[in-house]
C-alpha cells in the first residue's frame, strides 16, 4: 500500500466545502487554521468513501492517520498530519477530537451504514460533525464550556441537514443514515437503501429527522444568542445557511420524485450580510 506523505492543499480542499464562505469571514491566521482542519477532515473522509479500495486497505489507511495524530501530539514525525503542527501549537485543539473524526470515518469503512438505530446515528454525528465543531471552537476563540455545547448541537444540526439533503446520493453508495426507528414508524421495510428512499412514505421519516435537527438548531442559536466569548460570525452563518436549506427541504418535502434543494444566490448574499459582518 502506498503511503501518502504530501500535505493536502488546504485552501484548495476547503474551497469546495459548503462552509468555505464561513471560513472566509475569519482573520487570516484563523482562516488558514480552519482550512487545515477541513483538509484533515476531507483527507480521512476521502479514504472512507473510496469504494475502489477494500475495507481492509481503507481501515489500514485510517489507522495510519491515527498513528500520525498520535505522533503529532507526542512531538514526533507526524508525516501526513505535519500540516496541522501550527494549528495544534497555536490553538491547542484536543487530540481526542481528531481521533474521534477518524473513528467516525471508520464506521463507514466497517460496513455500509444502513438505517442505524437512533443511538448509533447520534454517535456517528458526534464523531463526524460535533468533534469537528470542538476542533473549530478553539479557533473561534470560544471557551470550552459554551463552545463544546455549541459543537454538540450545531454539529448534529448540520449533519442531520446534510443527511436529509443527500439521501439519494448516499443510497447510490449503498448507505442510508435515516434512523431505523423513524423508517419503521413510516411503515417502510428496511430492505435496502434504494427501496427505502423510493418509498412514497419516506417523507414521514425525513420529517422526523428534520424535527430533531430543528431542536439542535434551537439549542445552538440560544447559545450563540447568549454572546459567549469568541468570533461567532462563522457558526452564526453556518447555522443560518443550513437552517435555510432545511426550510426549503421541508417546504418541498421528501416524497419521490424530489430534487436537490439549492438556495438562491441573493438569499445567500443576504444571509452573509446579516450574519457575516462584524457586530
N, C-alpha and C positions, 0 to 999 in steps of 0.2 A: 504494500500500500504506500502510495506517495505521501510524503509529509509536507503539509502546507507551511511554508516559512515566511511568506511575504505578508506584511501588514495590509489589511484592507484599505482601499482608497476611501477614507472615512466620509468626506463630504460627498463624494460621488455616490456612495451607497445610500447616504441619508437623503439625497435629493429625490429619490424615488419613493420616499416614505410619505404617508398621509400627514405625518407630524412635522414635515420639513418647514412649513410656514411658521409653526410654533417655535421651532428651533431657531429660526432666523431672527426672532424677536430678541434673542439673548445677546448680551455683550460678547465680544469676540472669544475670550477665554472660555466662557461657559458654553458658548455655541460650539466651539471645537470639541469641548469635553462631551457634549451631547452627541455630536457626530460620532465620536469614538464609541460611546455606549451603544448607539444604534448599529454601528458597524459590527460590534461584537454580537449583538442580537441577530443581525442578519446573517452573519457567518455560521452560527450554530443552527439557525433556522434552515438555512440552505442545506446543511447536512441532513437534517431531519426530513426535508422534502425531496431529497434526491432519490427518487424511486429507481434510478438506474443502478444504484449500489445495493448490495444485500443489507439486511438488518444488522448482520454481524459487522460488516465494514463500517456502516454508519455509527453503530454503537462504539466501535473502537475509536473512531474519529472524535466523537463526543468525549470519550474517556481521555483522549489526548488533550482536548481543551481543558478538561478538569485538572489534569496534571499541570498545564501551563498556568492556570489561575492560581493553583497552589504555589507554584514556583514564583509567580509574581508577588504574592504576599510574603513569601519566605525570603525575598531578595535574591533569588537565583535567576538563571537564564530562563526567561518566560516564553521564548520562541514566538508562537502565534499571538500571544497576549502582550507582547512587548509594547505595542502601540497604546496600551492602557496605563503604562507606568506613570505618566504625568498626571493622568486623571486620579489615580489612586493616591499619589503623593500629595496632590493639592486638595482634593475634595474628600478623601477618606471614605469612599463607599465601602460597604461591608462585603467581605469575601463571600459570605453565605448567600448573598443575593445574586452574585454572578453564578454561583454553583446552582442556585435554585432555577435560574433560567435554563441552564443546561439540563437539569432534571426534568423540566417541563418538555423540552425538545425530546428527551429520551422517552417520554410517554408516547410520543408519536412514532418513535422508532420501534419500540417494543411491540406495538401492534397498531393496526389502523383503528383509531378510536371510532366506535360506532354506538351511539346512544348511551353514553355513560350515565351512571346514576348521578343524582344531584351533587353528592359529596365528592365524587371523582371529578365532575366538571368544575366544582369550586376549587379543588386542589390544582387542577390544570390552569385555571385563571390566576390563581395565587402565584404559580410558578412562572408562567409565560408573560404575565401582564403586571400584577401587583409588585413582583420582585423588581421588574424594570422601573416601576414607579419609585420604589425605595432607593434604587440607584440614582434616579433623576432628582429626587428632592434634595439630595446632598448638593447637587449642582445648582438647584434653585436657591440654596441658602436657607432652607427651612430647618427648624428644629425637628428632632426626630418624632416627638410625640404627635403633634398635628400632622407632620409630614408623612409618617407611616400610616396614620389613619386615612389621609388623603390618598395615598398609594393603594391602600386596601380597597377603597370604594371606587375611585376613579379608574383604577386598573381593571377592575371587574366590569365596570360600566362600559368602558371602551372595548374590552374583549368580547363581551356579550353582543355589543352592537356589530362588531366585525363578524361574529358567528352568524348573526341574522342576515347580514349583507352577503355573506359568502356561502350560503347553504348549497347553491348549485355547483360552484367551483369545488367545494370540499367533497361533495358527493362524487364528482368526477374523479377525485383522488381516492375514492373508497372510504371517505371519512364522513362522520356525522356527529356534530358536537351538541345537538339538542338533547336535553336530559330525557332519559328513558321514562321517568315518571310522567312528564308532560306529553310525551308521544303516546303513551298508553292511555292517558286520560282523553286524548283526542281520538281514541279508538283506532289507532294505526298499529298494524302489526310491525314489530321491529324485525324486519326481514333483511333488507339491505338498504344502504343509503339512497340509491336511485329510486326505489319504490316508496320510501318514506317521503322524500321531497316531492314526489309526483302525486302524493295523496291529496284529494280535494279538501281534507280536513287539517292539512299541515298548518293552516293559518291559526288554528286554535292553539297548537303547541307553541308556535312562534310568538303569539301574543302573550303567552305565559312567560316566556323568556324576556320579552320586552318589559313586562311589569317588574321583573327582578332588576333589570338594568335601570329602569326608572328610579327605583328606590336607591340604588347605588349613586345615580346622578344627584338625587336629592341630598343624600348624605354628604357627597363630595362638595356640592355647591354650598352647603351650610358651613363646611369647614373653611372654604375659600372666603365666604362672606364674613367670617369672624376675623379676617385680616391678620392671619399669623405672619410672623417674620419671613421675609424672603421675596424673591421676584416671582410673582404669581401669574404673570401675563401668559406664559406658555400653558400651564394647566387650565387657566380660565378659557383660553382659546380652544384647547382640545376638547374641553367639556362642552363648550357652546357648539362647535362644529359637529361633533359626533352625536350630541343630543338632537341637533337639527336633522342629521341623517336618519336617526331613529324616528323623528316626527314624520319624515317623508315616507319611510317604510311602513309605519303604522297607517298612514293615510292610504297608501297603495294597497297594503295587505300582502300576504304571502301565498295566497292561493294561486296555483298554476293556471295559466301561464303568467309569469312575472318577469319583470325587467330589473336590472341592477339600478338602484337609485343613485342619482347624481345630483349634486347641489349646484345651482346656478352660480356663475362667477360673481354676479352682482351681489348675491346673498353672502357669498364667502367674503367679498370685499367689505361688506357692511359689518360682518362679524369681526373681521380683522381690525377695522377701525374702532369698533366698540370695545373689544377686549384686548387688543394688542398694543394700544397706545399707553404710554405711562400714565398712571393715575394722577 
